[in-house]
Amino acid sequence: MALTSTSSAATRSAPPRPAAPQASGRAARRGRRDSTGGDGIVALIFIAPAAIGFLVFLAWPTLRGVYLSFTSYNLLTPEKWIGFGNYIRMAGDPIFWHSLGVTVEYVVINIGVQTVVALLIAVLMQRLTRSTFVRGIVLTPYLVSNVVAGIVWLWILDTQLGIGNQLLGALGLEHIPFFASETWSIPTIALVNVWRHVGYTALLLFAGLQAIPGHVYEAARVDGASEWRTFWSVTMPLLRPVLAVVLIITVIGSFQVFDTVSVTTNGGPANATNVLQKYIYDLAFGRFQFGYASALSVALLVVLSIITALQYRLTRAGRTDLD
């Protein structure tokens, strides 16, 4: 009887068992929240420098430029609100339209030649060699700044003393004023920048080619497809997303050409190389017409946004044929 009473008392005094798993679950969830919160703080610390740089050097100047485009501002006096006056002036400015046309000519030559040559180099590297040394050689011109590249090519292609024209003379050909001719100046500047950037573009395309599975080429060979047929029916469709992104990047960069023009022709001869960025620079820092220069910059931003959106949509850059 006493044993039974003692057992009953022990049973009544024992803690309920289900409470332990509940407490353990709450502790685990609290630990996960603490861990997630800690990771979030660490992530914010890492992205803070980039975010601050973006806000200070990109977002704020863009908003400030949009505001100044609606004002008359010469840096020496407070800005004066004039509404759409700068944009009305831009619509009737023949130099602006000439500069836009010159820039488009440069972009067409630069992008057309650069894309074809870069694609050829990328395919040759994939088929013939994947040597790191060869990749380094291909990338070497990209390591040279635009200013240095422009000066070097200005010396090489000098009409009288340049080694390029000396070689033409040795072959019995007439000297060509590459940077001094209205006909040759823009194509020459475009090809100089092709020489500098083609290696970088080729490596981007080479990376895209590396991502194409080998079994699709094996299937093409089994079906009896030739190299040319395989390139157009297999390589190009599967490379399309990477090629589209590369085109978007290079087109945006080409519209912003300035330094090569500045050190070689300075916009001449007779405004033949007065690209849009050069015209904006002259207005802002040569004539101190910051309001009108800001309006041209906003117009360039709108043009690039439209071109980028059209490229992205027409090339279906966000989708791949591997799915």
Secondary structure in CASP SS format (residue, H / E / C, confidence):
PFRMAT SS
TARGET T0000
AUTHOR 0000-0000-0000
METHOD secondary structure of the structure
MODEL  1
M C 1.00
A H 1.00
L H 1.00
T H 1.00
S H 1.00
T H 1.00
S H 1.00
S H 1.00
A H 1.00
A H 1.00
T H 1.00
R H 1.00
S H 1.00
A C 1.00
P C 1.00
P C 1.00
R C 1.00
P C 1.00
A H 1.00
A H 1.00
P H 1.00
Q H 1.00
A H 1.00
S H 1.00
G H 1.00
R H 1.00
A H 1.00
A H 1.00
R H 1.00
R H 1.00
G H 1.00
R H 1.00
R H 1.00
D H 1.00
S H 1.00
T H 1.00
G H 1.00
G H 1.00
D H 1.00
G H 1.00
I H 1.00
V H 1.00
A H 1.00
L H 1.00
I H 1.00
F H 1.00
I H 1.00
A H 1.00
P H 1.00
A H 1.00
A H 1.00
I H 1.00
G H 1.00
F H 1.00
L H 1.00
V H 1.00
F H 1.00
L H 1.00
A H 1.00
W H 1.00
P H 1.00
T H 1.00
L H 1.00
R H 1.00
G H 1.00
V H 1.00
Y H 1.00
L H 1.00
S C 1.00
F C 1.00
T E 1.00
S E 1.00
Y C 1.00
N C 1.00
L C 1.00
L C 1.00
T C 1.00
P C 1.00
E C 1.00
K E 1.00
W E 1.00
I C 1.00
G C 1.00
F C 1.00
G H 1.00
N H 1.00
Y H 1.00
I H 1.00
R H 1.00
M H 1.00
A H 1.00
G C 1.00
D C 1.00
P H 1.00
I H 1.00
F H 1.00
W H 1.00
H H 1.00
S H 1.00
L H 1.00
G H 1.00
V H 1.00
T H 1.00
V H 1.00
E H 1.00
Y H 1.00
V H 1.00
V H 1.00
I H 1.00
N H 1.00
I H 1.00
G H 1.00
V H 1.00
Q H 1.00
T H 1.00
V H 1.00
V H 1.00
A H 1.00
L H 1.00
L H 1.00
I H 1.00
A H 1.00
V H 1.00
L H 1.00
M H 1.00
Q H 1.00
R H 1.00
L H 1.00
T C 1.00
R C 1.00
S C 1.00
T H 1.00
F H 1.00
V H 1.00
R H 1.00
G H 1.00
I H 1.00
V H 1.00
L H 1.00
T H 1.00
P H 1.00
Y H 1.00
L H 1.00
V C 1.00
S C 1.00
N H 1.00
V H 1.00
V H 1.00
A H 1.00
G H 1.00
I H 1.00
V H 1.00
W H 1.00
L H 1.00
W H 1.00
I H 1.00
L C 1.00
D C 1.00
T C 1.00
Q C 1.00
L C 1.00
G C 1.00
I H 1.00
G H 1.00
N H 1.00
Q H 1.00
L H 1.00
L H 1.00
G H 1.00
A H 1.00
L C 1.00
G C 1.00
L C 1.00
E C 1.00
H C 1.00
I C 1.00
P C 1.00
F C 1.00
F C 1.00
A C 1.00
S C 1.00
E C 1.00
T C 1.00
W C 1.00
S H 1.00
I H 1.00
P H 1.00
T H 1.00
I H 1.00
A H 1.00
L H 1.00
V H 1.00
N H 1.00
V H 1.00
W H 1.00
R H 1.00
H H 1.00
V H 1.00
G H 1.00
Y H 1.00
T H 1.00
A H 1.00
L H 1.00
L H 1.00
L H 1.00
F H 1.00
A H 1.00
G H 1.00
L H 1.00
Q H 1.00
A C 1.00
I C 1.00
P C 1.00
G H 1.00
H H 1.00
V H 1.00
Y H 1.00
E H 1.00
A H 1.00
A H 1.00
R H 1.00
V H 1.00
D C 1.00
G C 1.00
A C 1.00
S C 1.00
E H 1.00
W H 1.00
R H 1.00
T H 1.00
F H 1.00
W H 1.00
S H 1.00
V H 1.00
T H 1.00
M H 1.00
P H 1.00
L H 1.00
L H 1.00
R H 1.00
P H 1.00
V H 1.00
L H 1.00
A H 1.00
V H 1.00
V H 1.00
L H 1.00
I H 1.00
I H 1.00
T H 1.00
V H 1.00
I H 1.00
G H 1.00
S H 1.00
F H 1.00
Q C 1.00
V C 1.00
F C 1.00
D H 1.00
T H 1.00
V H 1.00
S H 1.00
V H 1.00
T H 1.00
T C 1.00
N C 1.00
G C 1.00
G C 1.00
P C 1.00
A C 1.00
N C 1.00
A C 1.00
T C 1.00
N C 1.00
V C 1.00
L H 1.00
Q H 1.00
K H 1.00
Y H 1.00
I H 1.00
Y H 1.00
D H 1.00
L H 1.00
A H 1.00
F H 1.00
G H 1.00
R C 1.00
F C 1.00
Q C 1.00
F H 1.00
G H 1.00
Y H 1.00
A H 1.00
S H 1.00
A H 1.00
L H 1.00
S H 1.00
V H 1.00
A H 1.00
L H 1.00
L H 1.00
V H 1.00
V H 1.00
L H 1.00
S H 1.00
I H 1.00
I H 1.00
T H 1.00
A H 1.00
L H 1.00
Q H 1.00
Y H 1.00
R H 1.00
L H 1.00
T C 1.00
R C 1.00
A C 1.00
G C 1.00
R C 1.00
T C 1.00
D C 1.00
L C 1.00
D C 1.00
END
